[in-house]
Amino acid sequence: MTKEKEKESETLEILKLLVEKIEKLEKIVHNEDNLLMKAGFVTTNSPTPKMETNGGNIPDSNTIAKMSWDEIHDYVGKMGGSI
């Protein structure tokens, strides 16, 4: 074999090994019994953000402009946030 063919052969073998390792890792990560999944370190589905609006009573900018800071703090507190 020529040196060029040897290098190609070695490169191909390395690529095959890397592909096999990646496939094994994918199987481990997606395995339902995986401890990483159970511990929350790896997620396949992320939560969708949801804003609760207290029955749709979100004040508009004019109402907010007329509110005092105490009223704003109270309103945010009712929505579940903190300032």
Secondary structure, 3 states (H helix, E strand, C coil): CCHHHHHHHHHHHHHHHHHHHHHHHHHHHHCCCCHHHHHCCCCCCCCCCCCCCCCCCCCCHHHHHHCCHHHHHHHHHHHCCCC
